C-alpha cells in the first residue's frame, strides 16, 4: 500500500488533544463527510443520544504533506448534532456520519463551525468507486485496518511514531447476514474504532476497496473458580477478531 492509503485514516481527538478514535473522509458528488464509529463521539443517556464532547478535532495528513507535518480541524459537535443534516446516525448501527460541507464549483462550502484547509493541505478522501458492498465481499479475502490504536501508546518506550496510523492485516472470517456486519480475523484496539477497512481480491486485479469501518473487537472469556471460598472470576481478553460495519450502511445514512 502506498503512502496515500495510510493518509486516508484520520485521528480524532478531544478538546484537550487526547486521542479518542479514528475515521476517514468520504466525498460524493454533492458533499464531503467524516465517517467514524458512533460510540467514539456519541453516547446514550436515557432515551437521548448526546455528544460525549462539545468539540473534537480531526487530525490528518494533507495530500502533499509529509508524515512530519499534520493538519487539524476543530468541529463544534454540540452545534452540529442539533441538525440531522450535519450529523447522521441511527440507534441500531455503530456508525456516525458528519457532513463537513457542500461541494459547489469544485469548492467545499462550510458552515461557520467547520474550517477545513484545502489544496495541498486538504485531506485524502474516499470515493464511491473505491467501495465494495457487503454482498460483494468474499470469505477469506485479505483485509487491512488502518487507524490510531492509542491504547498501544507507551510513550516511554518510543517504539513507533504515534502520530502516523498503523496498518494491520487479516482476512474476512465471517459475514453476519442478520445484522449485516463482517467479522475479520484481525485484532483491533481502543483507538482503532471508526478507522477504514480495506479489502482485496484477486478477482479484481488485487485492487484495494473500502468495505467498512472498525467498530469493536470480539472478546473471549476466561473463568477461574476458587472452590475453597466459592469465588468465580471472569476475565475478558481480545480474541483477535473484529467487527466491521459495511459501507452499505454508511451510504444509507448519507442518502437519507
TIFI-388354 format. One record per residue: residue number from 1; residue in three letters; x, y, z of N, C-alpha, C in turn. Coordinates in steps of 0.02 Angstrom, whole numbers. Layout:
   k   r    n_u    n_v    n_w   ca_u   ca_v   ca_w    c_u    c_v    c_w
 NUM ala      X      Y      Z      X      Y      Z      X      Y      Z
...
END
This chain:
   k   r    n_u    n_v    n_w   ca_u   ca_v   ca_w    c_u    c_v    c_w
   1 unk     42    -60      0      0      0      0     43     62      0
   2 unk     25    112    -41     63    173    -45     45    220     12
   3 unk     85    272     20     76    320     73      7    351     73
   4 unk    -21    362     13    -87    392      8   -141    351     43
   5 unk   -131    284     42   -179    241     76   -179    252    151
   6 unk   -120    258    180   -116    270    252   -147    337    271
   7 unk   -139    386    227   -165    453    241   -241    455    243
   8 unk   -274    404    218   -347    403    220   -374    400    292
   9 unk   -336    370    337   -357    366    407   -342    432    442
  10 unk   -392    458    478   -382    520    516   -387    504    591
  11 unk   -353    544    630   -356    536    703   -408    585    731
  12 unk   -450    561    776   -497    603    812   -473    614    883
  13 unk   -475    675    907   -453    691    975   -502    738   1008
  14 unk   -503    739   1074   -550    783   1110   -521    853   1116
  15 unk   -556    896   1153   -536    966   1158   -467    974   1190
  16 unk   -447    926   1231   -382    930   1264   -327    897   1222
  17 unk   -346    872   1162   -296    840   1119   -286    767   1132
  18 unk   -326    737   1177   -319    665   1191   -351    624   1136
  19 unk   -316    575   1108   -344    534   1054   -406    495   1077
  20 unk   -457    492   1034   -519    457   1052   -540    406   1000
  21 unk   -511    407    941   -531    359    890   -503    377    821
  22 unk   -528    342    771   -506    351    702   -566    364    657
  23 unk   -554    380    594   -607    392    546   -578    403    477
  24 unk   -620    425    430   -597    442    363   -647    488    330
  25 unk   -625    523    277   -668    568    239   -697    531    179
  26 unk   -761    542    166   -794    514    107   -824    572     67
  27 unk   -814    572      2   -840    625    -41   -883    597    -96
  28 unk   -943    626   -104   -985    608   -162   -991    670   -207
  29 unk  -1039    670   -251  -1044    725   -299  -1071    790   -269
  30 unk  -1096    786   -208  -1127    845   -178  -1094    870   -114
  31 unk  -1059    827    -77  -1034    847    -11   -974    805     11
  32 unk   -942    830     65   -887    795     98   -910    775    168
  33 unk   -895    713    188   -917    687    253   -859    657    292
  34 unk   -865    659    358   -822    620    403   -861    558    422
  35 unk   -828    500    417   -859    436    437   -820    407    495
  36 unk   -854    387    548   -821    355    605   -872    310    641
  37 unk   -851    282    698   -896    241    738   -936    287    785
  38 unk   -999    273    793  -1043    316    833  -1019    322    905
  39 unk   -995    267    934   -977    269   1005   -916    311   1020
  40 unk   -879    330    967   -821    373    977   -841    444    998
  41 unk   -899    467    973   -919    537    984   -986    546   1019
  42 unk  -1029    494   1017  -1095    499   1047  -1106    445   1099
  43 unk  -1151    459   1147  -1168    410   1198  -1243    414   1211
  44 unk  -1269    362   1241  -1341    357   1256  -1353    375   1329
  45 unk  -1396    424   1341  -1417    442   1409  -1493    439   1411
  46 unk  -1520    389   1445  -1592    380   1445  -1617    364   1375
  47 unk  -1663    405   1350  -1689    395   1282  -1655    440   1231
  48 unk  -1605    477   1253  -1572    525   1208  -1501    504   1191
  49 unk  -1480    517   1129  -1411    508   1108  -1379    577   1105
  50 unk  -1326    586   1144  -1296    652   1153  -1221    650   1140
  51 unk  -1190    708   1125  -1118    710   1115  -1079    695   1179
  52 unk  -1024    660   1172   -979    648   1229   -937    710   1241
  53 unk   -921    746   1186   -879    805   1190   -915    864   1156
  54 unk   -905    924   1182   -934    984   1149   -901    993   1081
  55 unk   -835    986   1080   -797    994   1018   -748    936   1012
  56 unk   -726    922    951   -673    873    941   -631    895    882
  57 unk   -572    865    876   -526    882    822   -519    824    773
  58 unk   -511    841    709   -492    793    658   -420    809    638
  59 unk   -375    762    649   -305    771    631   -289    727    571
  60 unk   -257    755    520   -244    716    460   -183    744    423
  61 unk   -156    702    379   -101    722    335   -130    744    268
  62 unk   -115    805    247   -140    830    183   -110    793    124
  63 unk   -140    803     66   -120    766      7    -46    773     -8
  64 unk    -18    831      3     53    842    -13     95    852     49
  65 unk     67    837    107    105    843    169    143    778    183
  66 unk    201    785    213    239    726    234    213    703    301
  67 unk    239    646    325    219    621    391    251    661    448
  68 unk    285    715    431    315    758    482    272    819    496
  69 unk    219    830    456    175    887    467    103    864    462
  70 unk     59    897    498    -10    874    503    -57    933    505
  71 unk   -117    924    477   -169    975    480   -220    956    534
  72 unk   -254   1006    560   -303    994    613   -364   1038    602
  73 unk   -423   1008    611   -486   1044    604   -526   1034    668
  74 unk   -553   1088    696   -595   1083    756   -668   1081    734
  75 unk   -706   1033    761   -777   1025    745   -819   1040    807
  76 unk   -867   1085    800   -912   1102    855   -971   1053    853
  77 unk   -962    996    885  -1012    943    882  -1076    962    917
  78 unk  -1071   1001    971  -1129   1021   1009  -1179   1060    965
  79 unk  -1151   1100    918  -1194   1139    872  -1219   1094    816
  80 unk  -1175   1055    786  -1194   1014    728  -1246    962    744
  81 unk  -1242    931    803  -1285    875    819  -1359    896    824
  82 unk  -1372    960    828  -1441    985    831  -1475    983    763
  83 unk  -1437    970    710  -1464    969    642  -1447    903    608
  84 unk  -1497    862    593  -1485    796    562  -1455    803    493
  85 unk  -1456    863    465  -1424    875    401  -1349    865    407
  86 unk  -1321    881    466  -1249    878    476  -1225    817    514
  87 unk  -1265    791    559  -1245    732    599  -1297    677    589
  88 unk  -1276    621    560  -1323    568    542  -1303    502    575
  89 unk  -1352    469    606  -1341    405    638  -1410    373    649
  90 unk  -1410    309    668  -1471    277    691  -1456    239    755
  91 unk  -1508    211    785  -1498    180    851  -1468    110    848
  92 unk  -1476     75    791  -1455      5    791  -1383     -6    766
  93 unk  -1355     41    728  -1289     31    699  -1238     78    732
  94 unk  -1176     54    738  -1123     93    769  -1086    134    715
  95 unk  -1123    178    683  -1095    219    629  -1117    291    639
  96 unk  -1070    337    626  -1086    408    629  -1058    442    567
  97 unk  -1100    482    535  -1079    521    476  -1088    595    493
  98 unk  -1035    633    487  -1037    705    499  -1025    741    433
  99 unk  -1073    781    412  -1066    818    350  -1020    878    361
 100 unk   -964    879    324   -915    932    331   -935    994    290
 101 unk   -963    984    231   -984   1040    191  -1009   1019    123
 102 unk  -1043   1064     89  -1069   1051     22  -1016   1068    -31
 103 unk  -1019   1033    -87   -974   1046   -143  -1008   1090   -194
 104 unk   -979   1147   -206  -1006   1194   -256   -948   1223   -296
 105 unk   -952   1214   -362   -900   1238   -407   -831   1212   -386
 106 unk   -830   1147   -370   -768   1112   -350   -737   1140   -286
 107 unk   -776   1176   -247   -752   1201   -182   -800   1178   -128
 108 unk   -774   1172    -67   -815   1150    -11   -843   1211     25
 109 unk   -910   1214     29   -943   1268     65   -956   1244    136
 110 unk   -925   1276    185   -929   1253    254   -978   1295    295
 111 unk  -1009   1262    344  -1044   1302    394   -992   1338    437
 112 unk  -1015   1388    475   -967   1428    514   -928   1388    566
 113 unk   -956   1330    586   -924   1292    640   -868   1247    615
 114 unk   -858   1243    548   -806   1200    520   -760   1240    474
 115 unk   -695   1236    486   -646   1268    443   -597   1214    420
 116 unk   -602   1194    357   -561   1140    331   -512   1167    279
 117 unk   -446   1154    288   -398   1177    239   -406   1139    173
 118 unk   -392   1174    118   -397   1144     52   -328   1142     19
 119 unk   -327   1124    -46   -263   1122    -82   -219   1067    -56
 120 unk   -154   1081    -53   -106   1029    -32   -115   1009     41
 121 unk   -148   1053     80   -161   1037    150   -229   1002    159
 122 unk   -266    994    104   -330    961    108   -322    886    116
 123 unk   -374    852    140   -368    781    157   -373    734     96
 124 unk   -345    675    104   -359    621     57   -431    597     71
 125 unk   -468    580     19   -538    561     29   -554    495     -7
 126 unk   -607    463     15   -632    401    -15   -689    419    -62
 127 unk   -691    388   -121   -744    399   -169   -787    336   -178
 128 unk   -846    345   -206   -893    289   -215   -862    232   -255
 129 unk   -823    248   -306   -794    196   -349   -743    152   -312
 130 unk   -722    174   -252   -674    135   -213   -709     84   -168
 131 unk   -775     86   -165   -811     46   -115   -826    -25   -140
 132 unk   -830    -71    -94   -856   -138   -107   -911   -151    -56
 133 unk   -969   -172    -80  -1026   -181    -36  -1028   -250     -5
 134 unk  -1071   -258     45  -1074   -318     86  -1080   -382     44
 135 unk  -1125   -383     -4  -1137   -443    -44  -1080   -459    -92
 136 unk  -1035   -411   -103   -979   -422   -148   -917   -449   -113
 137 unk   -919   -450    -47   -860   -469     -8   -856   -545      1
 138 unk   -798   -573    -14   -789   -646    -12   -758   -668     54
 139 unk   -780   -726     78   -748   -757    136   -674   -771    119
 140 unk   -631   -759    168   -560   -774    159   -521   -722    121
 141 unk   -554   -670     96   -518   -618     59   -477   -576    108
 142 unk   -419   -553     85   -373   -515    127   -402   -447    145
 143 unk   -392   -426    207   -417   -362    231   -364   -327    274
 144 unk   -368   -260    274   -322   -220    314   -362   -167    352
 145 unk   -341   -154    413   -370    -98    450   -316    -46    459
 146 unk   -337     17    457   -291     73    467   -320    118    520
 147 unk   -279    137    568   -304    181    620   -251    198    671
 148 unk   -275    227    726   -231    251    779   -246    215    845
 149 unk   -219    154    853   -232    116    915   -193    145    973
 150 unk   -218    200   1001   -181    237   1051   -172    198   1116
 151 unk   -210    145   1126   -200    104   1187   -133     69   1186
 152 unk   -100     65   1127    -33     35   1123     21     86   1142
 153 unk      0    148   1154     47    203   1161     82    204   1229
 154 unk    140    173   1233    182    178   1292    239    226   1273
 155 unk    227    290   1287    271    342   1263    343    331   1284
 156 unk    354    307   1344    422    300   1370    463    250   1328
 157 unk    430    201   1297    466    152   1257    487    178   1189
 158 unk    449    227   1163    465    259   1099    478    207   1044
 159 unk    430    161   1035    439    106    988    416    123    917
 160 unk    371    172    909    349    190    843    322    262    845
 161 unk    309    291    787    283    359    782    208    359    795
 162 unk    188    383    853    117    381    873     73    426    830
 163 unk    103    472    792     65    519    752     48    492    683
 164 unk     74    434    665     62    404    599     19    342    609
 165 unk    -33    332    569    -77    274    578    -41    208    565
 166 unk    -65    156    599    -37     89    591    -83     46    547
 167 unk    -51      1    510    -86    -44    464    -84   -114    494
 168 unk   -140   -150    490   -142   -220    514   -180   -263    464
 169 unk   -157   -324    453   -185   -367    401   -220   -428    430
 170 unk   -275   -448    398   -310   -509    417   -350   -534    357
 171 unk   -402   -574    371   -446   -598    318   -519   -590    341
 172 unk   -564   -593    293   -635   -593    309   -652   -663    336
 173 unk   -667   -666    400   -679   -731    433   -753   -750    433
 174 unk   -796   -699    430   -868   -714    434   -910   -656    411
 175 unk   -972   -672    392  -1022   -622    373  -1086   -637    411
 176 unk  -1108   -589    452  -1168   -598    493  -1226   -566    455
 177 unk  -1260   -606    415  -1311   -579    370  -1369   -546    407
 178 unk  -1389   -574    465  -1446   -546    501  -1433   -474    523
 179 unk  -1372   -459    544  -1355   -391    566  -1318   -353    511
 180 unk  -1300   -388    458  -1262   -359    403  -1197   -328    428
 181 unk  -1158   -368    462  -1091   -348    485  -1040   -401    463
 182 unk   -978   -381    463   -922   -425    445   -882   -443    507
 183 unk   -851   -502    506   -802   -521    556   -736   -531    520
 184 unk   -684   -496    544   -618   -504    513   -570   -533    564
 185 unk   -526   -576    540   -475   -607    582   -416   -559    588
 186 unk   -428   -505    625   -379   -451    630   -392   -415    696
 187 unk   -345   -415    742   -357   -383    807   -361   -307    801
 188 unk   -407   -278    837   -412   -205    842   -410   -186    916
 189 unk   -393   -124    929   -384   -100    997   -417    -31   1005
 190 unk   -429    -10   1068   -455     57   1077   -415    109   1039
 191 unk   -449    149   1000   -416    197    956   -425    178    883
 192 unk   -433    113    869   -447     90    801   -519    104    780
 193 unk   -563    112    829   -635    119    813   -647    177    765
 194 unk   -684    162    712   -701    212    662   -654    213    602
 195 unk   -598    177    607   -549    177    553   -573    136    493
 196 unk   -547    151    433   -569    116    372   -542     45    368
 197 unk   -580      2    336   -560    -67    323   -555    -76    248
 198 unk   -496    -98    225   -484   -111    154   -492   -185    140
 199 unk   -508   -201     78   -515   -270     57   -485   -279    -12
 200 unk   -457   -337    -24   -427   -350    -90   -447   -419   -112
 201 unk   -459   -427   -177   -474   -493   -203   -441   -502   -271
 202 unk   -412   -561   -281   -376   -574   -343   -420   -566   -404
 203 unk   -484   -579   -394   -530   -573   -450   -539   -502   -475
 204 unk   -516   -453   -435   -522   -383   -455   -454   -352   -467
 205 unk   -405   -395   -485   -339   -369   -502   -301   -342   -443
 206 unk   -312   -372   -384   -278   -350   -323   -291   -277   -306
 207 unk   -347   -251   -328   -365   -182   -314   -390   -176   -242
 208 unk   -373   -120   -210   -397   -108   -142   -465    -75   -145
 209 unk   -510    -98   -101   -576    -67    -95   -590    -53    -22
 210 unk   -630     -2     -9   -652     11     60   -716    -28     71
 211 unk   -717    -69    124   -776   -111    136   -815    -91    199
 212 unk   -785    -50    243   -821    -31    303   -777      3    354
 213 unk   -802      4    416   -766     35    471   -761    -12    531
 214 unk   -706     -9    566   -696    -49    627   -739    -20    683
 215 unk   -777    -63    718   -818    -38    773   -804    -72    840
 216 unk   -776   -132    839   -765   -167    903   -721   -229    892
 217 unk   -690   -252    946   -658   -318    945   -705   -368    978
 218 unk   -697   -431    961   -737   -484    992   -698   -511   1051
 219 unk   -726   -507   1111   -690   -532   1170   -698   -607   1179
 220 unk   -653   -637   1217   -664   -705   1241   -655   -705   1316
 221 unk   -690   -750   1349   -692   -751   1422   -651   -808   1450
 222 unk   -612   -793   1503   -576   -844   1541   -604   -843   1613
 223 unk   -624   -901   1637   -654   -904   1703   -612   -950   1748
 224 unk   -602   -929   1810   -571   -973   1859   -612   -972   1923
 225 unk   -610  -1028   1958   -651  -1037   2018   -608  -1056   2078
 226 unk   -617  -1020   2132   -587  -1037   2196   -638  -1076   2236
 227 unk   -632  -1143   2236   -682  -1185   2267   -684  -1177   2343
 228 unk   -626  -1161   2372   -623  -1154   2445   -668  -1098   2470
 229 unk   -666  -1041   2434   -705   -983   2454   -765   -971   2408
 230 unk   -775  -1017   2361   -831  -1012   2315   -832   -945   2277
 231 unk   -773   -928   2250   -766   -865   2212   -755   -883   2138
 232 unk   -794   -850   2096   -786   -859   2023   -764   -793   1993
 233 unk   -711   -794   1956   -685   -733   1924   -685   -742   1848
 234 unk   -708   -692   1812   -708   -694   1739   -666   -636   1712
 235 unk   -620   -652   1667   -580   -601   1635   -593   -602   1560
 236 unk   -599   -543   1530   -612   -538   1459   -550   -512   1423
 237 unk   -533   -545   1368   -474   -526   1329   -492   -518   1256
 238 unk   -446   -490   1218   -457   -480   1146   -446   -546   1110
 239 unk   -497   -569   1072   -493   -633   1039   -451   -631    974
 240 unk   -439   -570    949   -405   -563    885   -452   -556    826
 241 unk   -518   -560    840   -569   -549    788   -600   -479    800
 242 unk   -620   -447    745   -650   -380    749   -715   -377    710
 243 unk   -760   -332    731   -824   -321    697   -818   -259    652
 244 unk   -845   -266    591   -842   -212    542   -913   -196    518
 245 unk   -931   -132    521   -994   -109    490   -980    -95    417
 246 unk  -1021   -122    370  -1007   -115    299  -1024    -46    272
 247 unk   -995    -30    214  -1007     35    183  -1079     44    159
 248 unk  -1115    -12    149  -1186     -7    130  -1224     37    180
 249 unk  -1211     26    244  -1247     63    296  -1226    136    297
 250 unk  -1162    149    284  -1138    218    280  -1174    255    225
 251 unk  -1180    224    167  -1214    255    110  -1288    267    125
 252 unk  -1318    220    162  -1389    229    180  -1399    292    221
 253 unk  -1353    306    268  -1358    366    309  -1348    429    267
 254 unk  -1298    426    223  -1284    484    181  -1342    500    135
 255 unk  -1376    448    110  -1429    457     61  -1499    467     92
 256 unk  -1502    471    157  -1568    480    190  -1600    546    168
END
